[in-house]
């Protein structure tokens, strides 16, 4: 009887919490929250006329909150992910766009120390080469997510960074569009990443990651260069196990970032079964789907890709697309 009553109490609590949340997150509450944000922005030195202009059309977007709260949890395999993210048609486009923009890409790659194929691979994975940038009003998305409350500090930080972008004149409030989470442009930078890494490569006074390919390419390259990219190395290689090795030392922890000779001794081999290269390069072993799935030795550049996106699936997709760009198919 006690257990039954306990569960009734728990269920009532969560039902009450759900309705309390729904009641609390209202248009009126959102308007009050915007007033608070405006006061904070004023305290940070933003002028009232500027704030009145850029905040005039901010609206509460419940669909944004719903997207954040209901992100898909379905488990997919790396094979499925790669088939979706790097299909042959995308490889074909990547190769064509690489060739079309080769002179500019090589110029930027040389300046920042990043192989152009990785710039194109990130461009393709993030926005399908600029075709899918998101159509959400960035300020409305960020303020709605901040108001929702679970990650208020994070999204308030992004909101104030977004104000800085507008004040610096890199885009207009009408054109300030992005994903439901506030990621922007062809590189899908969050506002804080924009402030840290976006580049005005053509010198027109704007860091235009929405429309200007030179700025997009340079911004991607600047991020990678700033986070430790090495253009004398690649990202990794697919491998197999031999001699009974079962991947005991897998993971991106730096303590297992050891030379290829160590992995050779443990029983790791090239994908074709041959010995690993006899070069003094440190690597990490990753097994995204466990020891029965695809296995990779990844290098420093993969660790840099993890700073862009913490998903190993994403990092592998970028590396895989870059390899196919290099092969030309």
C-alpha positions as a Markdown table, in Angstrom:
| # | Residue | x | y | z |
|---|---|---|---|---|
| 1 | Unk | 0.0 | 0.0 | 0.0 |
| 2 | Unk | 2.8 | 2.4 | 0.8 |
| 3 | Unk | 4.5 | 1.7 | -2.5 |
| 4 | Unk | 1.3 | 2.3 | -4.3 |
| 5 | Unk | 0.8 | 5.6 | -2.6 |
| 6 | Unk | 4.4 | 6.5 | -3.3 |
| 7 | Unk | 3.9 | 6.1 | -7.1 |
| 8 | Unk | 0.7 | 8.0 | -7.0 |
| 9 | Unk | 2.5 | 10.9 | -5.3 |
| 10 | Unk | 5.3 | 10.7 | -7.8 |
| 11 | Unk | 2.9 | 10.7 | -10.8 |
| 12 | Unk | 0.9 | 13.6 | -9.4 |
| 13 | Unk | 4.2 | 15.5 | -8.8 |
| 14 | Unk | 5.3 | 15.1 | -12.4 |
| 15 | Unk | 1.9 | 15.9 | -13.8 |
| 16 | Unk | 1.8 | 19.0 | -11.6 |
| 17 | Unk | 5.3 | 19.9 | -12.7 |
| 18 | Unk | 4.4 | 19.5 | -16.4 |
| 19 | Unk | 1.3 | 21.8 | -16.1 |
| 20 | Unk | 3.2 | 24.2 | -13.9 |
| 21 | Unk | 5.9 | 24.5 | -16.6 |
| 22 | Unk | 3.3 | 24.9 | -19.3 |
| 23 | Unk | 1.5 | 27.6 | -17.3 |
| 24 | Unk | 4.7 | 29.4 | -16.4 |
| 25 | Unk | 6.1 | 29.6 | -19.9 |
| 26 | Unk | 3.6 | 32.0 | -21.3 |
| 27 | Unk | 3.7 | 34.9 | -23.8 |
| 28 | Unk | 3.3 | 37.3 | -20.8 |
| 29 | Unk | 6.1 | 35.6 | -18.9 |
| 30 | Unk | 8.3 | 35.8 | -22.0 |
| 31 | Unk | 7.7 | 39.5 | -22.4 |
| 32 | Unk | 8.7 | 40.1 | -18.8 |
| 33 | Unk | 11.8 | 38.0 | -19.4 |
| 34 | Unk | 12.7 | 40.2 | -22.4 |
| 35 | Unk | 12.4 | 43.3 | -20.3 |
| 36 | Unk | 14.9 | 41.7 | -17.9 |
| 37 | Unk | 17.3 | 40.8 | -20.7 |
| 38 | Unk | 17.0 | 44.4 | -22.1 |
| 39 | Unk | 17.9 | 45.8 | -18.6 |
| 40 | Unk | 20.9 | 43.5 | -18.5 |
| 41 | Unk | 22.0 | 44.5 | -22.0 |
| 42 | Unk | 21.7 | 48.2 | -21.0 |
| 43 | Unk | 23.9 | 47.5 | -18.0 |
| 44 | Unk | 26.4 | 46.0 | -20.4 |
| 45 | Unk | 26.6 | 49.3 | -22.3 |
| 46 | Unk | 24.2 | 48.7 | -25.2 |
| 47 | Unk | 22.2 | 51.9 | -26.2 |
| 48 | Unk | 18.5 | 51.9 | -25.8 |
| 49 | Unk | 17.8 | 52.8 | -29.5 |
| 50 | Unk | 19.9 | 49.9 | -30.6 |
| 51 | Unk | 18.1 | 47.5 | -28.3 |
| 52 | Unk | 14.7 | 48.8 | -29.2 |
| 53 | Unk | 15.5 | 48.1 | -32.9 |
| 54 | Unk | 17.0 | 44.6 | -32.6 |
| 55 | Unk | 14.6 | 43.3 | -29.9 |
| 56 | Unk | 11.4 | 44.8 | -31.4 |
| 57 | Unk | 10.3 | 41.6 | -33.2 |
| 58 | Unk | 11.6 | 38.9 | -30.8 |
| 59 | Unk | 8.9 | 36.3 | -30.2 |
| 60 | Unk | 8.5 | 33.3 | -27.9 |
| 61 | Unk | 9.0 | 30.2 | -30.0 |
| 62 | Unk | 7.6 | 27.1 | -28.3 |
| 63 | Unk | 8.6 | 25.0 | -31.3 |
| 64 | Unk | 12.2 | 25.8 | -30.5 |
| 65 | Unk | 11.8 | 24.7 | -26.9 |
| 66 | Unk | 10.1 | 21.6 | -28.1 |
| 67 | Unk | 12.9 | 20.8 | -30.4 |
| 68 | Unk | 15.4 | 21.2 | -27.6 |
| 69 | Unk | 13.5 | 19.1 | -25.2 |
| 70 | Unk | 12.7 | 16.3 | -27.7 |
| 71 | Unk | 15.9 | 15.7 | -29.5 |
| 72 | Unk | 15.9 | 12.2 | -31.1 |
| 73 | Unk | 17.3 | 9.5 | -28.9 |
| 74 | Unk | 17.1 | 6.7 | -31.5 |
| 75 | Unk | 20.4 | 4.8 | -31.7 |
| 76 | Unk | 21.8 | 4.6 | -35.2 |
| 77 | Unk | 25.0 | 2.9 | -36.3 |
| 78 | Unk | 28.0 | 4.6 | -37.8 |
| 79 | Unk | 27.3 | 2.9 | -41.1 |
| 80 | Unk | 23.8 | 4.3 | -41.2 |
| 81 | Unk | 25.1 | 7.8 | -40.2 |
| 82 | Unk | 27.7 | 7.8 | -42.9 |
| 83 | Unk | 25.2 | 6.7 | -45.5 |
| 84 | Unk | 23.0 | 9.6 | -44.6 |
| 85 | Unk | 25.7 | 12.3 | -44.1 |
| 86 | Unk | 28.1 | 11.3 | -46.8 |
| 87 | Unk | 26.1 | 9.8 | -49.7 |
| 88 | Unk | 27.6 | 9.6 | -53.1 |
| 89 | Unk | 25.7 | 12.7 | -54.4 |
| 90 | Unk | 27.2 | 14.8 | -51.6 |
| 91 | Unk | 30.7 | 13.5 | -52.4 |
| 92 | Unk | 30.1 | 14.4 | -56.1 |
| 93 | Unk | 29.1 | 18.0 | -55.1 |
| 94 | Unk | 32.0 | 18.3 | -52.7 |
| 95 | Unk | 34.5 | 17.4 | -55.4 |
| 96 | Unk | 32.9 | 19.8 | -57.9 |
| 97 | Unk | 32.8 | 22.7 | -55.4 |
| 98 | Unk | 36.4 | 22.0 | -54.3 |
| 99 | Unk | 37.5 | 22.2 | -58.0 |
| 100 | Unk | 35.3 | 25.3 | -58.6 |
| 101 | Unk | 36.8 | 27.2 | -55.6 |
| 102 | Unk | 40.2 | 25.6 | -55.7 |
| 103 | Unk | 42.3 | 28.8 | -56.1 |
| 104 | Unk | 40.5 | 30.5 | -53.2 |
| 105 | Unk | 40.6 | 27.4 | -51.0 |
| 106 | Unk | 44.3 | 26.8 | -51.5 |
| 107 | Unk | 45.0 | 30.5 | -50.7 |
| 108 | Unk | 43.0 | 30.3 | -47.5 |
| 109 | Unk | 44.4 | 26.9 | -46.7 |
| 110 | Unk | 48.0 | 28.1 | -47.0 |
| 111 | Unk | 47.3 | 31.2 | -44.9 |
| 112 | Unk | 45.8 | 29.2 | -42.0 |
| 113 | Unk | 47.6 | 25.9 | -42.3 |
| 114 | Unk | 44.6 | 23.8 | -43.1 |
| 115 | Unk | 44.1 | 21.4 | -46.1 |
| 116 | Unk | 41.3 | 22.7 | -48.3 |
| 117 | Unk | 39.6 | 19.3 | -48.4 |
| 118 | Unk | 38.8 | 19.6 | -44.7 |
| 119 | Unk | 37.3 | 23.1 | -45.1 |
| 120 | Unk | 35.0 | 21.7 | -47.8 |
| 121 | Unk | 34.1 | 18.6 | -45.8 |
| 122 | Unk | 33.1 | 20.7 | -42.8 |
| 123 | Unk | 31.2 | 23.1 | -45.1 |
| 124 | Unk | 29.3 | 20.1 | -46.5 |
| 125 | Unk | 28.6 | 18.4 | -43.2 |
| 126 | Unk | 27.4 | 21.6 | -41.5 |
| 127 | Unk | 25.1 | 23.2 | -44.1 |
| 128 | Unk | 25.2 | 21.1 | -47.2 |
| 129 | Unk | 27.5 | 23.6 | -48.8 |
| 130 | Unk | 25.4 | 26.6 | -47.6 |
| 131 | Unk | 22.0 | 25.2 | -48.8 |
| 132 | Unk | 20.7 | 24.4 | -45.3 |
| 133 | Unk | 21.4 | 27.2 | -42.8 |
| 134 | Unk | 18.2 | 27.3 | -40.9 |
| 135 | Unk | 15.3 | 29.8 | -41.1 |
| 136 | Unk | 14.8 | 30.6 | -37.4 |
| 137 | Unk | 15.1 | 34.1 | -36.1 |
| 138 | Unk | 18.3 | 33.8 | -34.1 |
| 139 | Unk | 17.3 | 36.2 | -31.3 |
| 140 | Unk | 13.9 | 34.6 | -30.9 |
| 141 | Unk | 15.4 | 31.1 | -30.7 |
| 142 | Unk | 18.1 | 32.1 | -28.2 |
| 143 | Unk | 15.8 | 34.0 | -25.9 |
| 144 | Unk | 13.1 | 31.3 | -26.0 |
| 145 | Unk | 15.8 | 28.7 | -25.0 |
| 146 | Unk | 17.1 | 31.0 | -22.3 |
| 147 | Unk | 13.6 | 31.6 | -21.0 |
| 148 | Unk | 12.9 | 27.9 | -20.9 |
| 149 | Unk | 15.4 | 27.8 | -18.1 |
| 150 | Unk | 17.3 | 24.5 | -18.2 |
| 151 | Unk | 20.3 | 26.0 | -19.8 |
| 152 | Unk | 19.6 | 29.7 | -19.3 |
| 153 | Unk | 23.2 | 30.7 | -18.6 |
| 154 | Unk | 24.4 | 29.1 | -21.9 |
| 155 | Unk | 21.7 | 30.7 | -24.1 |
| 156 | Unk | 21.9 | 34.1 | -22.4 |
| 157 | Unk | 25.6 | 34.1 | -23.2 |
| 158 | Unk | 24.8 | 33.3 | -26.8 |
| 159 | Unk | 22.1 | 36.0 | -26.8 |
| 160 | Unk | 24.6 | 38.7 | -25.7 |
| 161 | Unk | 27.1 | 37.5 | -28.2 |
| 162 | Unk | 24.4 | 37.8 | -30.9 |
| 163 | Unk | 23.8 | 41.4 | -29.8 |
| 164 | Unk | 27.5 | 42.1 | -30.3 |
| 165 | Unk | 27.4 | 40.6 | -33.8 |
| 166 | Unk | 24.5 | 42.9 | -34.8 |
| 167 | Unk | 26.1 | 45.9 | -33.2 |
| 168 | Unk | 29.3 | 45.3 | -35.2 |
| 169 | Unk | 27.2 | 45.3 | -38.3 |
| 170 | Unk | 28.1 | 41.9 | -39.7 |
| 171 | Unk | 24.4 | 41.3 | -40.7 |
| 172 | Unk | 21.0 | 42.9 | -40.2 |
| 173 | Unk | 18.4 | 41.8 | -37.7 |
| 174 | Unk | 16.1 | 40.9 | -40.6 |
| 175 | Unk | 18.7 | 38.5 | -42.1 |
| 176 | Unk | 19.9 | 37.1 | -38.7 |
| 177 | Unk | 18.7 | 33.6 | -39.3 |
| 178 | Unk | 20.0 | 30.2 | -38.2 |
| 179 | Unk | 19.0 | 26.8 | -36.7 |
| 180 | Unk | 16.5 | 26.3 | -33.9 |
| 181 | Unk | 19.4 | 26.2 | -31.5 |
| 182 | Unk | 20.9 | 29.5 | -32.8 |
| 183 | Unk | 23.7 | 28.0 | -35.0 |
| 184 | Unk | 24.3 | 30.4 | -37.9 |
| 185 | Unk | 25.4 | 30.6 | -41.5 |
| 186 | Unk | 27.1 | 28.2 | -43.8 |
| 187 | Unk | 29.6 | 27.2 | -41.0 |
| 188 | Unk | 26.8 | 26.9 | -38.4 |
| 189 | Unk | 28.7 | 28.9 | -35.7 |
| 190 | Unk | 27.0 | 29.6 | -32.5 |
| 191 | Unk | 27.3 | 33.4 | -31.7 |
| 192 | Unk | 30.2 | 33.0 | -29.3 |
| 193 | Unk | 32.1 | 30.9 | -31.9 |
| 194 | Unk | 31.4 | 33.6 | -34.4 |
| 195 | Unk | 33.0 | 36.3 | -32.2 |
| 196 | Unk | 36.0 | 34.1 | -31.6 |
| 197 | Unk | 36.6 | 32.7 | -35.1 |
| 198 | Unk | 34.6 | 34.4 | -37.9 |
| 199 | Unk | 36.8 | 36.2 | -40.5 |
| 200 | Unk | 36.2 | 39.1 | -42.8 |
| 201 | Unk | 38.5 | 37.6 | -45.5 |
| 202 | Unk | 37.6 | 39.9 | -48.4 |
| 203 | Unk | 37.9 | 43.0 | -46.3 |
| 204 | Unk | 34.4 | 44.4 | -46.9 |
| 205 | Unk | 33.9 | 45.2 | -43.2 |
| 206 | Unk | 31.6 | 42.3 | -42.5 |
| 207 | Unk | 32.2 | 38.7 | -41.4 |
| 208 | Unk | 29.5 | 37.3 | -43.6 |
| 209 | Unk | 29.2 | 33.6 | -42.9 |
| 210 | Unk | 25.7 | 33.6 | -44.5 |
| 211 | Unk | 26.5 | 34.7 | -48.0 |
| 212 | Unk | 30.2 | 35.2 | -48.6 |
| 213 | Unk | 32.1 | 32.0 | -49.4 |
| 214 | Unk | 35.5 | 33.6 | -48.8 |
| 215 | Unk | 34.5 | 34.5 | -45.3 |
| 216 | Unk | 32.9 | 31.1 | -44.8 |
| 217 | Unk | 36.1 | 29.2 | -45.8 |
| 218 | Unk | 38.4 | 31.5 | -43.9 |
| 219 | Unk | 36.2 | 31.3 | -40.7 |
| 220 | Unk | 36.2 | 27.4 | -40.8 |
| 221 | Unk | 40.0 | 27.4 | -41.4 |
| 222 | Unk | 40.6 | 30.0 | -38.6 |
| 223 | Unk | 38.7 | 27.8 | -36.1 |
| 224 | Unk | 40.7 | 24.7 | -37.0 |
| 225 | Unk | 44.0 | 26.6 | -37.0 |
| 226 | Unk | 43.2 | 28.3 | -33.6 |
| 227 | Unk | 42.4 | 24.9 | -32.1 |
| 228 | Unk | 45.6 | 23.1 | -33.0 |
| 229 | Unk | 45.2 | 21.8 | -36.6 |
| 230 | Unk | 48.3 | 20.4 | -38.3 |
| 231 | Unk | 48.3 | 20.5 | -42.1 |
| 232 | Unk | 51.2 | 18.1 | -42.2 |
| 233 | Unk | 49.0 | 15.3 | -40.9 |
| 234 | Unk | 45.6 | 13.8 | -41.7 |
| 235 | Unk | 42.7 | 12.9 | -39.4 |
| 236 | Unk | 43.0 | 9.1 | -38.9 |
| 237 | Unk | 42.6 | 5.7 | -40.6 |
| 238 | Unk | 40.3 | 2.7 | -40.3 |
| 239 | Unk | 42.0 | -0.3 | -38.8 |
| 240 | Unk | 41.4 | -3.9 | -37.7 |
| 241 | Unk | 42.5 | -6.0 | -34.7 |
| 242 | Unk | 44.9 | -8.9 | -34.7 |
| 243 | Unk | 46.5 | -11.2 | -32.1 |
| 244 | Unk | 43.4 | -11.4 | -29.9 |
| 245 | Unk | 43.4 | -7.6 | -29.1 |
| 246 | Unk | 39.9 | -6.4 | -28.1 |
| 247 | Unk | 40.4 | -2.6 | -28.0 |
| 248 | Unk | 41.1 | -2.4 | -24.2 |
| 249 | Unk | 42.8 | 1.0 | -24.6 |
| 250 | Unk | 40.1 | 2.8 | -26.7 |
| 251 | Unk | 39.1 | 6.3 | -26.0 |
| 252 | Unk | 40.1 | 9.9 | -26.6 |
| 253 | Unk | 41.8 | 10.3 | -23.2 |
| 254 | Unk | 45.3 | 11.8 | -23.6 |
| 255 | Unk | 46.9 | 8.9 | -21.6 |
| 256 | Unk | 46.0 | 6.6 | -24.5 |
| 257 | Unk | 47.2 | 9.0 | -27.1 |
| 258 | Unk | 50.3 | 6.9 | -27.9 |
| 259 | Unk | 52.7 | 6.2 | -30.9 |
| 260 | Unk | 51.6 | 3.9 | -33.8 |
| 261 | Unk | 54.3 | 1.5 | -32.7 |
| 262 | Unk | 52.5 | 1.0 | -29.4 |
| 263 | Unk | 49.2 | 0.2 | -31.3 |
| 264 | Unk | 51.2 | -2.1 | -33.6 |
| 265 | Unk | 52.5 | -4.0 | -30.6 |
| 266 | Unk | 49.0 | -4.3 | -29.1 |
| 267 | Unk | 47.6 | -5.9 | -32.3 |
| 268 | Unk | 46.2 | -3.0 | -34.3 |
| 269 | Unk | 46.7 | -3.2 | -38.1 |
| 270 | Unk | 45.8 | -1.3 | -41.2 |
| 271 | Unk | 42.4 | -2.0 | -42.6 |
| 272 | Unk | 43.9 | -4.3 | -45.2 |
| 273 | Unk | 45.7 | -6.3 | -42.5 |
| 274 | Unk | 49.2 | -4.9 | -43.1 |
| 275 | Unk | 51.4 | -3.4 | -40.5 |
| 276 | Unk | 50.8 | 0.2 | -39.4 |
| 277 | Unk | 53.2 | 2.9 | -40.9 |
| 278 | Unk | 56.6 | 2.9 | -39.2 |
| 279 | Unk | 56.4 | 6.6 | -38.3 |
| 280 | Unk | 56.5 | 8.3 | -34.9 |
| 281 | Unk | 52.9 | 9.6 | -34.9 |
| 282 | Unk | 50.7 | 9.4 | -31.8 |
| 283 | Unk | 47.1 | 8.2 | -32.2 |
| 284 | Unk | 44.0 | 7.4 | -30.2 |
| 285 | Unk | 41.8 | 4.3 | -30.8 |
| 286 | Unk | 38.1 | 4.9 | -31.2 |
| 287 | Unk | 35.3 | 2.3 | -31.5 |
| 288 | Unk | 32.1 | 4.3 | -32.0 |
| 289 | Unk | 29.9 | 1.1 | -32.2 |
| 290 | Unk | 32.1 | -1.1 | -30.0 |
| 291 | Unk | 34.7 | -3.6 | -31.1 |
| 292 | Unk | 32.4 | -5.2 | -33.6 |
| 293 | Unk | 31.8 | -2.0 | -35.5 |
| 294 | Unk | 34.2 | 0.3 | -37.5 |
| 295 | Unk | 37.5 | 0.8 | -35.7 |
| 296 | Unk | 39.8 | 3.8 | -36.2 |
| 297 | Unk | 43.1 | 5.2 | -35.1 |
| 298 | Unk | 42.7 | 9.0 | -35.0 |
| 299 | Unk | 45.4 | 11.7 | -34.8 |
| 300 | Unk | 45.7 | 15.2 | -33.4 |
| 301 | Unk | 43.4 | 16.7 | -36.1 |
| 302 | Unk | 40.6 | 14.4 | -35.0 |
| 303 | Unk | 41.0 | 15.8 | -31.5 |
| 304 | Unk | 40.6 | 19.3 | -33.1 |
| 305 | Unk | 37.4 | 18.2 | -34.9 |
| 306 | Unk | 36.1 | 17.1 | -31.5 |
| 307 | Unk | 36.3 | 20.8 | -30.4 |
| 308 | Unk | 34.1 | 21.7 | -33.3 |
| 309 | Unk | 31.5 | 18.9 | -32.5 |
| 310 | Unk | 31.9 | 16.4 | -29.7 |
| 311 | Unk | 30.3 | 13.6 | -31.7 |
| 312 | Unk | 32.8 | 11.0 | -32.9 |
| 313 | Unk | 30.3 | 10.2 | -35.7 |
| 314 | Unk | 30.4 | 13.7 | -36.9 |
| 315 | Unk | 34.2 | 13.8 | -36.8 |
| 316 | Unk | 34.5 | 10.5 | -38.8 |
| 317 | Unk | 32.0 | 11.8 | -41.3 |
| 318 | Unk | 34.1 | 14.9 | -41.9 |
| 319 | Unk | 37.3 | 12.9 | -42.2 |
| 320 | Unk | 35.6 | 10.4 | -44.5 |
| 321 | Unk | 34.3 | 13.1 | -46.8 |
| 322 | Unk | 37.7 | 14.8 | -46.9 |
| 323 | Unk | 39.3 | 11.5 | -47.9 |
| 324 | Unk | 36.8 | 11.0 | -50.7 |
| 325 | Unk | 37.4 | 14.6 | -51.9 |
| 326 | Unk | 41.1 | 13.8 | -52.0 |
| 327 | Unk | 40.4 | 10.7 | -54.1 |
| 328 | Unk | 38.1 | 12.7 | -56.3 |
| 329 | Unk | 35.1 | 10.4 | -56.0 |
